[in-house]
Amino acid sequence: MDTTLDDPLVGQTLDGRYRVDARIAAGGMATVYRAVDTRLDRVLALKVMHPALAADPGFVDRFIREAKSVARLAHPNVVAVFDQGTHGPYTYLAMEYVSGCTLRDVLRERGALQPRAALDILEPVLAALGAAHRAGFVHRDMKPENVLIGDDGRVKVADFGLVRSVDSVTNTTGSVLGTVSYLAPEQIENGVTDTRVDVYACGVVFYEMLTGSKPHTGTNPAQVLYQHLNEDVPPPSAAVPGLPVALDELVAQATARHPDLRPYDAAALLGLAIGARAQLSDSELDAVPPQARASERTAAEDRTSVIPRPVTTQASHASHAAHTTHASHAEPVSHTSRLAAPPLPPAPAPAASRIRRPGVLLVVLGVLLFLGLGTGVWYISSGQFTKVPNLLGKTEAEAKSQLSAAGLGVKRVDRKFSAAFDKGTVMNTDPAGGKRIRGNGAVTLTISRGPEVVVVPDLKGKPLEAAKAELTSVGLTPGAVTQAFSQDVAQGSVISTDPTGGQKRSLDTLVTMVVSKGRPVPVPRVTGTSLDQARSTLEGLGLKVETAPEEVNSPSPAGTVANQSIGAGSQAAAGDTVTLTVSKGPRQIPVPDVTGQEADAARKTLEGLGFKVKVDKPFLSFSNTVDSQSVPAGQNAAEGSTITIRTKGL
């Protein structure tokens, strides 16, 4: 039912600028409207907080934080925020209007997507989140409802209302934010969020695009939360047989239950996604999954764009509204490794009968010939081949048992480190699952040895370059370097690391370092002293001294220090440079004639030229007219010097 006509905001103009034309969607925190900016004559989306919540400073702060965060991103795959304001009881954001639909609408209509289409949606989403992560923000509520797909195929991420600074995301209080189907285990268990919770959510969304359903389901939220904490996200090929191993590995890396085993941020996951795409052939990218709806199959046969063409809907900005996912559940596909032999022909008739009925004999011979040829063709094309079962994630014993049941052997077992697969499970097979192999063939199994972890070395007190080399030598990656003063660590050496020394981390983990600037040196005031004296004082503290090329006029006497580049009382590191500017004395300014003027007017004239003014009024004098001045008119006086004016006496 269209409730637009019942909405009191429809038809109003907020702030004398934004004319509300129609309601698009309503959620728990805000309502989204299609509006027109009458000043710039453009259509936009107006996100208006519910008046009942506008009285809560916390909600208003989140609203304003969203505007500031998104405005700072300015990324082509992020829904832009143009303006933020308040009109009476309404607090609003003016946002970019995206005509199209949400990813949830696409999944509801299309079911599972082809790998190419899923990657074409995932990559711009990761690009948007990567920009947010590198800018210091975490989205914290990634889900298909917050991915908008325009009528022109552009993909944009919406709803940064839950965004937080990376530096401020610690433990949430009161409730866990986000949608249960996409929450990372650490969000559920500890409320701790950083860039890796967005990586986990994107992995779940990617799984849903590939299979048409969520990896964890239940009759109530508690069951879903339990599965997030205790069960790995299954490989999508378990639901879509024949899906390439590269996509299984991409999902496994993004949804690892331990955050340290996931890519550090969305930009890192984007690199893995691009790498996975490069491993796939066109036929693998364009394979239509069994869970795809009929419309998706038709689109695959007559494709005009990579991303599934969205059905235009008013749900473009409905990321706050509640959507119910209707995942497609196709009938299971039955796979056999060997075909049953054709039935034997009936026994030949007795000789007498054959003599009496030669036509029957010819028919029987024809059938035998046909069946023989058919059996031969079948055996050559299919009968001698068996499909390799999908063994990813299976234990070594389970994999060998399934191969034996399929009539296949094990050629050899390799063991490699993997952050995506549990120790002792199959991480790769050669040939891959779904590929055909001769019936008596053998398969090479690669078993995971679990993630290769290394101990972070203790780098305290080591010079920066040596510390970087040591991290690289053990397989870790040097990260950002910041500086701080230290009383006990030499300048240029490491004060601390994150993670700290002794902790175990997977290969390529970023390690940030704080490097010592040495002991702080309090900078004294040297302005007003001679240049030689100032240089001696500063160099005695271990500071370097430079002199500015130009001298300046100042109240300080000529030849003394007028300014210093590091202010008095500030802290500097030994070896820092302080630039001193030498004074050439105060400016000499011609003094005007102010006699005959009123005292107040004369004061303004002189002070306006940079002089200080003293008024001398004789005792019992009732005149306010200047009779004389201490510096005669036409003479020069130093800027800032005092000029005395005297009024007429009796």
Secondary structure as a PSIPRED ss2 file (coil, helix, strand):
# PSIPRED VFORMAT (PSIPRED V4.0)

   1 M C   1.000  0.000  0.000
   2 D C   1.000  0.000  0.000
   3 T C   1.000  0.000  0.000
   4 T H   0.000  1.000  0.000
   5 L H   0.000  1.000  0.000
   6 D H   0.000  1.000  0.000
   7 D C   1.000  0.000  0.000
   8 P C   1.000  0.000  0.000
   9 L C   1.000  0.000  0.000
  10 V C   1.000  0.000  0.000
  11 G C   1.000  0.000  0.000
  12 Q C   1.000  0.000  0.000
  13 T E   0.000  0.000  1.000
  14 L E   0.000  0.000  1.000
  15 D C   1.000  0.000  0.000
  16 G C   1.000  0.000  0.000
  17 R C   1.000  0.000  0.000
  18 Y E   0.000  0.000  1.000
  19 R E   0.000  0.000  1.000
  20 V E   0.000  0.000  1.000
  21 D E   0.000  0.000  1.000
  22 A E   0.000  0.000  1.000
  23 R E   0.000  0.000  1.000
  24 I E   0.000  0.000  1.000
  25 A E   0.000  0.000  1.000
  26 A E   0.000  0.000  1.000
  27 G C   1.000  0.000  0.000
  28 G C   1.000  0.000  0.000
  29 M C   1.000  0.000  0.000
  30 A E   0.000  0.000  1.000
  31 T E   0.000  0.000  1.000
  32 V E   0.000  0.000  1.000
  33 Y E   0.000  0.000  1.000
  34 R E   0.000  0.000  1.000
  35 A E   0.000  0.000  1.000
  36 V E   0.000  0.000  1.000
  37 D E   0.000  0.000  1.000
  38 T C   1.000  0.000  0.000
  39 R C   1.000  0.000  0.000
  40 L C   1.000  0.000  0.000
  41 D C   1.000  0.000  0.000
  42 R E   0.000  0.000  1.000
  43 V E   0.000  0.000  1.000
  44 L E   0.000  0.000  1.000
  45 A E   0.000  0.000  1.000
  46 L E   0.000  0.000  1.000
  47 K E   0.000  0.000  1.000
  48 V E   0.000  0.000  1.000
  49 M E   0.000  0.000  1.000
  50 H C   1.000  0.000  0.000
  51 P H   0.000  1.000  0.000
  52 A H   0.000  1.000  0.000
  53 L H   0.000  1.000  0.000
  54 A H   0.000  1.000  0.000
  55 A C   1.000  0.000  0.000
  56 D C   1.000  0.000  0.000
  57 P H   0.000  1.000  0.000
  58 G H   0.000  1.000  0.000
  59 F H   0.000  1.000  0.000
  60 V H   0.000  1.000  0.000
  61 D H   0.000  1.000  0.000
  62 R H   0.000  1.000  0.000
  63 F H   0.000  1.000  0.000
  64 I H   0.000  1.000  0.000
  65 R H   0.000  1.000  0.000
  66 E H   0.000  1.000  0.000
  67 A H   0.000  1.000  0.000
  68 K H   0.000  1.000  0.000
  69 S H   0.000  1.000  0.000
  70 V H   0.000  1.000  0.000
  71 A H   0.000  1.000  0.000
  72 R H   0.000  1.000  0.000
  73 L H   0.000  1.000  0.000
  74 A C   1.000  0.000  0.000
  75 H C   1.000  0.000  0.000
  76 P C   1.000  0.000  0.000
  77 N C   1.000  0.000  0.000
  78 V E   0.000  0.000  1.000
  79 V C   1.000  0.000  0.000
  80 A C   1.000  0.000  0.000
  81 V E   0.000  0.000  1.000
  82 F E   0.000  0.000  1.000
  83 D E   0.000  0.000  1.000
  84 Q E   0.000  0.000  1.000
  85 G E   0.000  0.000  1.000
  86 T E   0.000  0.000  1.000
  87 H E   0.000  0.000  1.000
  88 G C   1.000  0.000  0.000
  89 P C   1.000  0.000  0.000
  90 Y E   0.000  0.000  1.000
  91 T E   0.000  0.000  1.000
  92 Y E   0.000  0.000  1.000
  93 L E   0.000  0.000  1.000
  94 A E   0.000  0.000  1.000
  95 M E   0.000  0.000  1.000
  96 E E   0.000  0.000  1.000
  97 Y C   1.000  0.000  0.000
  98 V C   1.000  0.000  0.000
  99 S C   1.000  0.000  0.000
 100 G E   0.000  0.000  1.000
 101 C E   0.000  0.000  1.000
 102 T E   0.000  0.000  1.000
 103 L H   0.000  1.000  0.000
 104 R H   0.000  1.000  0.000
 105 D H   0.000  1.000  0.000
 106 V H   0.000  1.000  0.000
 107 L H   0.000  1.000  0.000
 108 R H   0.000  1.000  0.000
 109 E H   0.000  1.000  0.000
 110 R H   0.000  1.000  0.000
 111 G E   0.000  0.000  1.000
 112 A C   1.000  0.000  0.000
 113 L C   1.000  0.000  0.000
 114 Q C   1.000  0.000  0.000
 115 P H   0.000  1.000  0.000
 116 R H   0.000  1.000  0.000
 117 A H   0.000  1.000  0.000
 118 A H   0.000  1.000  0.000
 119 L H   0.000  1.000  0.000
 120 D H   0.000  1.000  0.000
 121 I H   0.000  1.000  0.000
 122 L H   0.000  1.000  0.000
 123 E H   0.000  1.000  0.000
 124 P H   0.000  1.000  0.000
 125 V H   0.000  1.000  0.000
 126 L H   0.000  1.000  0.000
 127 A H   0.000  1.000  0.000
 128 A H   0.000  1.000  0.000
 129 L H   0.000  1.000  0.000
 130 G H   0.000  1.000  0.000
 131 A H   0.000  1.000  0.000
 132 A H   0.000  1.000  0.000
 133 H H   0.000  1.000  0.000
 134 R H   0.000  1.000  0.000
 135 A C   1.000  0.000  0.000
 136 G C   1.000  0.000  0.000
 137 F E   0.000  0.000  1.000
 138 V E   0.000  0.000  1.000
 139 H C   1.000  0.000  0.000
 140 R C   1.000  0.000  0.000
 141 D C   1.000  0.000  0.000
 142 M C   1.000  0.000  0.000
 143 K C   1.000  0.000  0.000
 144 P H   0.000  1.000  0.000
 145 E H   0.000  1.000  0.000
 146 N H   0.000  1.000  0.000
 147 V E   0.000  0.000  1.000
 148 L E   0.000  0.000  1.000
 149 I E   0.000  0.000  1.000
 150 G E   0.000  0.000  1.000
 151 D C   1.000  0.000  0.000
 152 D C   1.000  0.000  0.000
 153 G C   1.000  0.000  0.000
 154 R C   1.000  0.000  0.000
 155 V E   0.000  0.000  1.000
 156 K E   0.000  0.000  1.000
 157 V E   0.000  0.000  1.000
 158 A C   1.000  0.000  0.000
 159 D C   1.000  0.000  0.000
 160 F C   1.000  0.000  0.000
 161 G C   1.000  0.000  0.000
 162 L C   1.000  0.000  0.000
 163 V C   1.000  0.000  0.000
 164 R E   0.000  0.000  1.000
 165 S E   0.000  0.000  1.000
 166 V H   0.000  1.000  0.000
 167 D H   0.000  1.000  0.000
 168 S H   0.000  1.000  0.000
 169 V C   1.000  0.000  0.000
 170 T C   1.000  0.000  0.000
 171 N E   0.000  0.000  1.000
 172 T C   1.000  0.000  0.000
 173 T C   1.000  0.000  0.000
 174 G C   1.000  0.000  0.000
 175 S C   1.000  0.000  0.000
 176 V C   1.000  0.000  0.000
 177 L C   1.000  0.000  0.000
 178 G C   1.000  0.000  0.000
 179 T C   1.000  0.000  0.000
 180 V H   0.000  1.000  0.000
 181 S H   0.000  1.000  0.000
 182 Y H   0.000  1.000  0.000
 183 L C   1.000  0.000  0.000
 184 A C   1.000  0.000  0.000
 185 P H   0.000  1.000  0.000
 186 E H   0.000  1.000  0.000
 187 Q H   0.000  1.000  0.000
 188 I H   0.000  1.000  0.000
 189 E H   0.000  1.000  0.000
 190 N C   1.000  0.000  0.000
 191 G C   1.000  0.000  0.000
 192 V E   0.000  0.000  1.000
 193 T C   1.000  0.000  0.000
 194 D C   1.000  0.000  0.000
 195 T H   0.000  1.000  0.000
 196 R H   0.000  1.000  0.000
 197 V H   0.000  1.000  0.000
 198 D H   0.000  1.000  0.000
 199 V H   0.000  1.000  0.000
 200 Y H   0.000  1.000  0.000
 201 A H   0.000  1.000  0.000
 202 C H   0.000  1.000  0.000
 203 G H   0.000  1.000  0.000
 204 V H   0.000  1.000  0.000
 205 V H   0.000  1.000  0.000
 206 F H   0.000  1.000  0.000
 207 Y H   0.000  1.000  0.000
 208 E H   0.000  1.000  0.000
 209 M H   0.000  1.000  0.000
 210 L H   0.000  1.000  0.000
 211 T H   0.000  1.000  0.000
 212 G C   1.000  0.000  0.000
 213 S C   1.000  0.000  0.000
 214 K C   1.000  0.000  0.000
 215 P C   1.000  0.000  0.000
 216 H C   1.000  0.000  0.000
 217 T C   1.000  0.000  0.000
 218 G C   1.000  0.000  0.000
 219 T C   1.000  0.000  0.000
 220 N C   1.000  0.000  0.000
 221 P H   0.000  1.000  0.000
 222 A H   0.000  1.000  0.000
 223 Q H   0.000  1.000  0.000
 224 V H   0.000  1.000  0.000
 225 L H   0.000  1.000  0.000
 226 Y H   0.000  1.000  0.000
 227 Q H   0.000  1.000  0.000
 228 H H   0.000  1.000  0.000
 229 L H   0.000  1.000  0.000
 230 N H   0.000  1.000  0.000
 231 E C   1.000  0.000  0.000
 232 D C   1.000  0.000  0.000
 233 V C   1.000  0.000  0.000
 234 P C   1.000  0.000  0.000
 235 P C   1.000  0.000  0.000
 236 P H   0.000  1.000  0.000
 237 S H   0.000  1.000  0.000
 238 A H   0.000  1.000  0.000
 239 A C   1.000  0.000  0.000
 240 V C   1.000  0.000  0.000
 241 P C   1.000  0.000  0.000
 242 G C   1.000  0.000  0.000
 243 L C   1.000  0.000  0.000
 244 P C   1.000  0.000  0.000
 245 V H   0.000  1.000  0.000
 246 A H   0.000  1.000  0.000
 247 L H   0.000  1.000  0.000
 248 D H   0.000  1.000  0.000
 249 E H   0.000  1.000  0.000
 250 L H   0.000  1.000  0.000
 251 V H   0.000  1.000  0.000
 252 A H   0.000  1.000  0.000
 253 Q H   0.000  1.000  0.000
 254 A H   0.000  1.000  0.000
 255 T C   1.000  0.000  0.000
 256 A C   1.000  0.000  0.000
 257 R C   1.000  0.000  0.000
 258 H C   1.000  0.000  0.000
 259 P H   0.000  1.000  0.000
 260 D H   0.000  1.000  0.000
 261 L H   0.000  1.000  0.000
 262 R C   1.000  0.000  0.000
 263 P C   1.000  0.000  0.000
 264 Y C   1.000  0.000  0.000
 265 D C   1.000  0.000  0.000
 266 A H   0.000  1.000  0.000
 267 A H   0.000  1.000  0.000
 268 A H   0.000  1.000  0.000
 269 L H   0.000  1.000  0.000
 270 L H   0.000  1.000  0.000
 271 G H   0.000  1.000  0.000
 272 L H   0.000  1.000  0.000
 273 A H   0.000  1.000  0.000
 274 I H   0.000  1.000  0.000
 275 G H   0.000  1.000  0.000
 276 A H   0.000  1.000  0.000
 277 R H   0.000  1.000  0.000
 278 A H   0.000  1.000  0.000
 279 Q C   1.000  0.000  0.000
 280 L C   1.000  0.000  0.000
 281 S C   1.000  0.000  0.000
 282 D H   0.000  1.000  0.000
 283 S H   0.000  1.000  0.000
 284 E H   0.000  1.000  0.000
 285 L H   0.000  1.000  0.000
 286 D C   1.000  0.000  0.000
 287 A C   1.000  0.000  0.000
 288 V C   1.000  0.000  0.000
 289 P C   1.000  0.000  0.000
 290 P C   1.000  0.000  0.000
 291 Q C   1.000  0.000  0.000
 292 A E   0.000  0.000  1.000
 293 R C   1.000  0.000  0.000
 294 A H   0.000  1.000  0.000
 295 S H   0.000  1.000  0.000
 296 E H   0.000  1.000  0.000
 297 R H   0.000  1.000  0.000
 298 T H   0.000  1.000  0.000
 299 A H   0.000  1.000  0.000
 300 A H   0.000  1.000  0.000
 301 E H   0.000  1.000  0.000
 302 D C   1.000  0.000  0.000
 303 R C   1.000  0.000  0.000
 304 T C   1.000  0.000  0.000
 305 S C   1.000  0.000  0.000
 306 V C   1.000  0.000  0.000
 307 I C   1.000  0.000  0.000
 308 P C   1.000  0.000  0.000
 309 R C   1.000  0.000  0.000
 310 P C   1.000  0.000  0.000
 311 V C   1.000  0.000  0.000
 312 T C   1.000  0.000  0.000
 313 T E   0.000  0.000  1.000
 314 Q C   1.000  0.000  0.000
 315 A C   1.000  0.000  0.000
 316 S C   1.000  0.000  0.000
 317 H C   1.000  0.000  0.000
 318 A C   1.000  0.000  0.000
 319 S C   1.000  0.000  0.000
 320 H C   1.000  0.000  0.000
 321 A C   1.000  0.000  0.000
 322 A C   1.000  0.000  0.000
 323 H C   1.000  0.000  0.000
 324 T C   1.000  0.000  0.000
 325 T C   1.000  0.000  0.000
 326 H C   1.000  0.000  0.000
 327 A C   1.000  0.000  0.000
 328 S C   1.000  0.000  0.000
 329 H C   1.000  0.000  0.000
 330 A C   1.000  0.000  0.000
 331 E C   1.000  0.000  0.000
 332 P C   1.000  0.000  0.000
 333 V C   1.000  0.000  0.000
 334 S C   1.000  0.000  0.000
 335 H C   1.000  0.000  0.000
 336 T C   1.000  0.000  0.000
 337 S C   1.000  0.000  0.000
 338 R C   1.000  0.000  0.000
 339 L C   1.000  0.000  0.000
 340 A C   1.000  0.000  0.000
 341 A C   1.000  0.000  0.000
 342 P C   1.000  0.000  0.000
 343 P C   1.000  0.000  0.000
 344 L C   1.000  0.000  0.000
 345 P C   1.000  0.000  0.000
 346 P C   1.000  0.000  0.000
 347 A C   1.000  0.000  0.000
 348 P C   1.000  0.000  0.000
 349 A C   1.000  0.000  0.000
 350 P C   1.000  0.000  0.000
 351 A H   0.000  1.000  0.000
 352 A H   0.000  1.000  0.000
 353 S H   0.000  1.000  0.000
 354 R H   0.000  1.000  0.000
 355 I H   0.000  1.000  0.000
 356 R H   0.000  1.000  0.000
 357 R C   1.000  0.000  0.000
 358 P H   0.000  1.000  0.000
 359 G H   0.000  1.000  0.000
 360 V H   0.000  1.000  0.000
 361 L H   0.000  1.000  0.000
 362 L H   0.000  1.000  0.000
 363 V H   0.000  1.000  0.000
 364 V H   0.000  1.000  0.000
 365 L H   0.000  1.000  0.000
 366 G H   0.000  1.000  0.000
 367 V H   0.000  1.000  0.000
 368 L H   0.000  1.000  0.000
 369 L H   0.000  1.000  0.000
 370 F H   0.000  1.000  0.000
 371 L H   0.000  1.000  0.000
 372 G H   0.000  1.000  0.000
 373 L H   0.000  1.000  0.000
 374 G H   0.000  1.000  0.000
 375 T H   0.000  1.000  0.000
 376 G H   0.000  1.000  0.000
 377 V H   0.000  1.000  0.000
 378 W H   0.000  1.000  0.000
 379 Y H   0.000  1.000  0.000
 380 I H   0.000  1.000  0.000
 381 S H   0.000  1.000  0.000
 382 S H   0.000  1.000  0.000
 383 G H   0.000  1.000  0.000
 384 Q C   1.000  0.000  0.000
 385 F E   0.000  0.000  1.000
 386 T E   0.000  0.000  1.000
 387 K E   0.000  0.000  1.000
 388 V C   1.000  0.000  0.000
 389 P C   1.000  0.000  0.000
 390 N C   1.000  0.000  0.000
 391 L C   1.000  0.000  0.000
 392 L C   1.000  0.000  0.000
 393 G C   1.000  0.000  0.000
 394 K C   1.000  0.000  0.000
 395 T E   0.000  0.000  1.000
 396 E H   0.000  1.000  0.000
 397 A H   0.000  1.000  0.000
 398 E H   0.000  1.000  0.000
 399 A H   0.000  1.000  0.000
 400 K H   0.000  1.000  0.000
 401 S H   0.000  1.000  0.000
 402 Q H   0.000  1.000  0.000
 403 L H   0.000  1.000  0.000
 404 S H   0.000  1.000  0.000
 405 A H   0.000  1.000  0.000
 406 A C   1.000  0.000  0.000
 407 G C   1.000  0.000  0.000
 408 L C   1.000  0.000  0.000
 409 G E   0.000  0.000  1.000
 410 V E   0.000  0.000  1.000
 411 K E   0.000  0.000  1.000
 412 R E   0.000  0.000  1.000
 413 V E   0.000  0.000  1.000
 414 D E   0.000  0.000  1.000
 415 R E   0.000  0.000  1.000
 416 K E   0.000  0.000  1.000
 417 F C   1.000  0.000  0.000
 418 S C   1.000  0.000  0.000
 419 A C   1.000  0.000  0.000
 420 A C   1.000  0.000  0.000
 421 F C   1.000  0.000  0.000
 422 D C   1.000  0.000  0.000
 423 K C   1.000  0.000  0.000
 424 G C   1.000  0.000  0.000
 425 T E   0.000  0.000  1.000
 426 V E   0.000  0.000  1.000
 427 M E   0.000  0.000  1.000
 428 N E   0.000  0.000  1.000
 429 T E   0.000  0.000  1.000
 430 D E   0.000  0.000  1.000
 431 P C   1.000  0.000  0.000
 432 A C   1.000  0.000  0.000
 433 G C   1.000  0.000  0.000
 434 G C   1.000  0.000  0.000
 435 K C   1.000  0.000  0.000
 436 R E   0.000  0.000  1.000
 437 I E   0.000  0.000  1.000
 438 R E   0.000  0.000  1.000
 439 G C   1.000  0.000  0.000
 440 N C   1.000  0.000  0.000
 441 G C   1.000  0.000  0.000
 442 A E   0.000  0.000  1.000
 443 V E   0.000  0.000  1.000
 444 T E   0.000  0.000  1.000
 445 L E   0.000  0.000  1.000
 446 T E   0.000  0.000  1.000
 447 I E   0.000  0.000  1.000
 448 S E   0.000  0.000  1.000
 449 R C   1.000  0.000  0.000
 450 G C   1.000  0.000  0.000
 451 P C   1.000  0.000  0.000
 452 E C   1.000  0.000  0.000
 453 V E   0.000  0.000  1.000
 454 V E   0.000  0.000  1.000
 455 V E   0.000  0.000  1.000
 456 V C   1.000  0.000  0.000
 457 P C   1.000  0.000  0.000
 458 D C   1.000  0.000  0.000
 459 L C   1.000  0.000  0.000
 460 K C   1.000  0.000  0.000
 461 G C   1.000  0.000  0.000
 462 K C   1.000  0.000  0.000
 463 P E   0.000  0.000  1.000
 464 L H   0.000  1.000  0.000
 465 E H   0.000  1.000  0.000
 466 A H   0.000  1.000  0.000
 467 A H   0.000  1.000  0.000
 468 K H   0.000  1.000  0.000
 469 A H   0.000  1.000  0.000
 470 E H   0.000  1.000  0.000
 471 L H   0.000  1.000  0.000
 472 T H   0.000  1.000  0.000
 473 S H   0.000  1.000  0.000
 474 V C   1.000  0.000  0.000
 475 G C   1.000  0.000  0.000
 476 L C   1.000  0.000  0.000
 477 T E   0.000  0.000  1.000
 478 P E   0.000  0.000  1.000
 479 G E   0.000  0.000  1.000
 480 A E   0.000  0.000  1.000
 481 V E   0.000  0.000  1.000
 482 T E   0.000  0.000  1.000
 483 Q E   0.000  0.000  1.000
 484 A E   0.000  0.000  1.000
 485 F C   1.000  0.000  0.000
 486 S C   1.000  0.000  0.000
 487 Q C   1.000  0.000  0.000
 488 D C   1.000  0.000  0.000
 489 V C   1.000  0.000  0.000
 490 A C   1.000  0.000  0.000
 491 Q C   1.000  0.000  0.000
 492 G C   1.000  0.000  0.000
 493 S E   0.000  0.000  1.000
 494 V E   0.000  0.000  1.000
 495 I E   0.000  0.000  1.000
 496 S E   0.000  0.000  1.000
 497 T E   0.000  0.000  1.000
 498 D E   0.000  0.000  1.000
 499 P C   1.000  0.000  0.000
 500 T C   1.000  0.000  0.000
 501 G C   1.000  0.000  0.000
 502 G C   1.000  0.000  0.000
 503 Q C   1.000  0.000  0.000
 504 K E   0.000  0.000  1.000
 505 R E   0.000  0.000  1.000
 506 S E   0.000  0.000  1.000
 507 L C   1.000  0.000  0.000
 508 D C   1.000  0.000  0.000
 509 T C   1.000  0.000  0.000
 510 L E   0.000  0.000  1.000
 511 V E   0.000  0.000  1.000
 512 T E   0.000  0.000  1.000
 513 M E   0.000  0.000  1.000
 514 V E   0.000  0.000  1.000
 515 V E   0.000  0.000  1.000
 516 S E   0.000  0.000  1.000
 517 K C   1.000  0.000  0.000
 518 G C   1.000  0.000  0.000
 519 R C   1.000  0.000  0.000
 520 P E   0.000  0.000  1.000
 521 V E   0.000  0.000  1.000
 522 P E   0.000  0.000  1.000
 523 V C   1.000  0.000  0.000
 524 P C   1.000  0.000  0.000
 525 R C   1.000  0.000  0.000
 526 V C   1.000  0.000  0.000
 527 T C   1.000  0.000  0.000
 528 G C   1.000  0.000  0.000
 529 T C   1.000  0.000  0.000
 530 S E   0.000  0.000  1.000
 531 L H   0.000  1.000  0.000
 532 D H   0.000  1.000  0.000
 533 Q H   0.000  1.000  0.000
 534 A H   0.000  1.000  0.000
 535 R H   0.000  1.000  0.000
 536 S H   0.000  1.000  0.000
 537 T H   0.000  1.000  0.000
 538 L H   0.000  1.000  0.000
 539 E H   0.000  1.000  0.000
 540 G H   0.000  1.000  0.000
 541 L C   1.000  0.000  0.000
 542 G C   1.000  0.000  0.000
 543 L C   1.000  0.000  0.000
 544 K E   0.000  0.000  1.000
 545 V E   0.000  0.000  1.000
 546 E E   0.000  0.000  1.000
 547 T E   0.000  0.000  1.000
 548 A C   1.000  0.000  0.000
 549 P C   1.000  0.000  0.000
 550 E C   1.000  0.000  0.000
 551 E C   1.000  0.000  0.000
 552 V E   0.000  0.000  1.000
 553 N C   1.000  0.000  0.000
 554 S C   1.000  0.000  0.000
 555 P C   1.000  0.000  0.000
 556 S C   1.000  0.000  0.000
 557 P C   1.000  0.000  0.000
 558 A C   1.000  0.000  0.000
 559 G C   1.000  0.000  0.000
 560 T E   0.000  0.000  1.000
 561 V E   0.000  0.000  1.000
 562 A E   0.000  0.000  1.000
 563 N E   0.000  0.000  1.000
 564 Q E   0.000  0.000  1.000
 565 S C   1.000  0.000  0.000
 566 I C   1.000  0.000  0.000
 567 G C   1.000  0.000  0.000
 568 A C   1.000  0.000  0.000
 569 G C   1.000  0.000  0.000
 570 S C   1.000  0.000  0.000
 571 Q E   0.000  0.000  1.000
 572 A E   0.000  0.000  1.000
 573 A E   0.000  0.000  1.000
 574 A C   1.000  0.000  0.000
 575 G C   1.000  0.000  0.000
 576 D C   1.000  0.000  0.000
 577 T E   0.000  0.000  1.000
 578 V E   0.000  0.000  1.000
 579 T E   0.000  0.000  1.000
 580 L E   0.000  0.000  1.000
 581 T E   0.000  0.000  1.000
 582 V E   0.000  0.000  1.000
 583 S E   0.000  0.000  1.000
 584 K C   1.000  0.000  0.000
 585 G C   1.000  0.000  0.000
 586 P C   1.000  0.000  0.000
 587 R C   1.000  0.000  0.000
 588 Q E   0.000  0.000  1.000
 589 I E   0.000  0.000  1.000
 590 P E   0.000  0.000  1.000
 591 V C   1.000  0.000  0.000
 592 P C   1.000  0.000  0.000
 593 D C   1.000  0.000  0.000
 594 V C   1.000  0.000  0.000
 595 T C   1.000  0.000  0.000
 596 G C   1.000  0.000  0.000
 597 Q C   1.000  0.000  0.000
 598 E E   0.000  0.000  1.000
 599 A H   0.000  1.000  0.000
 600 D H   0.000  1.000  0.000
 601 A H   0.000  1.000  0.000
 602 A H   0.000  1.000  0.000
 603 R H   0.000  1.000  0.000
 604 K H   0.000  1.000  0.000
 605 T H   0.000  1.000  0.000
 606 L H   0.000  1.000  0.000
 607 E H   0.000  1.000  0.000
 608 G H   0.000  1.000  0.000
 609 L C   1.000  0.000  0.000
 610 G C   1.000  0.000  0.000
 611 F C   1.000  0.000  0.000
 612 K E   0.000  0.000  1.000
 613 V E   0.000  0.000  1.000
 614 K E   0.000  0.000  1.000
 615 V E   0.000  0.000  1.000
 616 D E   0.000  0.000  1.000
 617 K C   1.000  0.000  0.000
 618 P C   1.000  0.000  0.000
 619 F C   1.000  0.000  0.000
 620 L C   1.000  0.000  0.000
 621 S C   1.000  0.000  0.000
 622 F C   1.000  0.000  0.000
 623 S C   1.000  0.000  0.000
 624 N C   1.000  0.000  0.000
 625 T E   0.000  0.000  1.000
 626 V E   0.000  0.000  1.000
 627 D E   0.000  0.000  1.000
 628 S E   0.000  0.000  1.000
 629 Q E   0.000  0.000  1.000
 630 S C   1.000  0.000  0.000
 631 V C   1.000  0.000  0.000
 632 P C   1.000  0.000  0.000
 633 A C   1.000  0.000  0.000
 634 G C   1.000  0.000  0.000
 635 Q C   1.000  0.000  0.000
 636 N E   0.000  0.000  1.000
 637 A E   0.000  0.000  1.000
 638 A E   0.000  0.000  1.000
 639 E C   1.000  0.000  0.000
 640 G C   1.000  0.000  0.000
 641 S C   1.000  0.000  0.000
 642 T E   0.000  0.000  1.000
 643 I E   0.000  0.000  1.000
 644 T E   0.000  0.000  1.000
 645 I E   0.000  0.000  1.000
 646 R E   0.000  0.000  1.000
 647 T E   0.000  0.000  1.000
 648 K C   1.000  0.000  0.000
 649 G C   1.000  0.000  0.000
 650 L C   1.000  0.000  0.000
